[in-house]
Amino acid sequence: MRKPVIAGNWKMYKLVAESVATAIALRPLVANANHCEIVIAPPFTSLKAVADRLEGSNVGVAGQDCSTESKHGAHTGEVGADMLKDVGCSHVIVGHSERRQYYFESDAMANQKTLAALENGLSVILCVGETLAQREGRNAESVVRGQVEGGLRGLTSTDLARIIIAYEPVWAIGTGHTASPEQAQEMHAFIRRVLAERYSAELADAVRVLYGGSVKPDNIAGLMTKEDVDGALVGGASLDAETFAQIVNYNA
Ligand code: 13P
């Protein structure tokens, strides 16, 4: 049985005070949610304050990105995976479509970041997903296969245990057009087949595959009925503690 993961990505929203206020509001609202793991990803500047406020709770903290470089050095503007670990992160998001689209990140970079994160003891939420044009051109599966294989290049079976995949179709992010539970299931099952080819059916079976893209309190339960949907990576609806808590408590 895979334990679901419900993760919130705050993107470039919230100053420190607002981040802390949201985290403090969220903590009691999800305190009894034992059915899933909960992670939130505040902006870098809020990580330490949020992690401090969530210490001892069932809510983990993630960075939204990390450097490809795993060692300290002259890399202006970069944040190393060990620095995320140092301020209390357990996870890091890698390869988000906004990083790929607007900051030209490649699968090779996502792979370097993944390796740097694992080396520094973080779990990785590796994001994959096709654009609308790619889906309409019937290339969704080959694109996602390339992102999964490219992102995980060189990872051992042991490493795979610390990987979560987030399938976030670009056409569903921030658009209100969520994938149907059937569309999500189809791609999640495909991702698991790709993992099974590369590793083994048993190892692939243990990997959590999250869905992301316009997840809201009113569509999470439908998505979670699908066999290969093991949780969600939530953007906009994670910014409000009550709304995010409703998503976490989808089974209530
Ligand atoms: P929305 O939930 O706002 O569509 O964002 C999804 C996302 O990009 C999470 O990483």
Boltz pocket constraint, residues with backbone or C-beta under 6 A from the ligand:
constraints:
  - pocket:
      binder: B
      contacts: [[A, 9], [A, 96], [A, 168], [A, 172], [A, 173], [A, 174], [A, 175], [A, 176], [A, 212], [A, 213], [A, 214], [A, 215], [A, 233], [A, 234], [A, 235], [A, 236], [A, 237]]
      max_distance: 6.0
